[in-house]
């Protein structure tokens, strides 16, 4: 193999390794984004539940929750 062929091969190897590393980083970023999305959705659901409970507590305290 000539020096030019060897350099080309090494450049191709380096490119392939860089692409693989980039793909791995993208996968990790995607997983982190999905995890963050799920965490935010869960937190939102908890806030919504607490707000509903608070509204019910206010209704109970003010007598608005009494059925006629």
Order of alpha helices (4+ residues) and beta strands (2+ residues): alpha
